[in-house]
Amino acid sequence: MNASEPHWYAVHTHPREEFKALSHLRRQGYDVYLPRHAKVIRHARKSEKVARPFFPRYLFVKLDLAVDSWRAIRSTVGVSDIVCFSDRPTPLPAGVIETLQRQENTQGLIEYAGSSLKPGDSVVVLSGPFANQLGRCSNVSDDERVAILLDLLGRKVRVVLDADVVAAA
């Protein structure tokens, strides 16, 4: 990885302050991306679709660490910290943000493919840090995220993943 070219980095925000952090980081001149999806909110006998962060408490900033000052991000309103390994920000794998951006519709929202999983189904994780792990589906949300139970270190751990990275086992 060449440190003199820009890469995308994950920024951890305070709870429900992703849009505030986005606004303040943009005002400081950073190239920022907040992937969003449409979520159905039901209240008082009516439903409406609203834009919500695709990754709650995270957004992404494009930086060239040889040129850009990244430490100021840590003190930005709405930001908890930038994701680091040791004392330096950790870049995302190449193509991750571009893949998310290609999945956006004309409103700038990421759309989900339908899932046929039901609670109780045996599942396998197809990719990511839990790739090839077997588990049991515990819940499928209306925004096509799947909660599964994995056996990790001798106990059941609930993990919420995108429906497209989980398949019936």
Sequence and secondary structure as in RCSB ss.txt:
>XXXX:A:sequence
MNASEPHWYAVHTHPREEFKALSHLRRQGYDVYLPRHAKVIRHARKSEKVARPFFPRYLFVKLDLAVDSWRAIRS
TVGVSDIVCFSDRPTPLPAGVIETLQRQENTQGLIEYAGSSLKPGDSVVVLSGPFANQLGRCSNVSDDERVAILL
DLLGRKVRVVLDADVVAAA
>XXXX:A:secstr
  TTS EEEEEEE TT HHHHHHHHHHTT EEE  EEEEEEEETTEEEEEEEESSTTEEEEEE TTTS  GGGGG
STTEEEE EETTEE B  TTHHHHHHHTB TTSEE        TT EEEE SSTTTT EEEEEEE TTSEEEEEE
EETTEEEEEEEEGGGEEE 
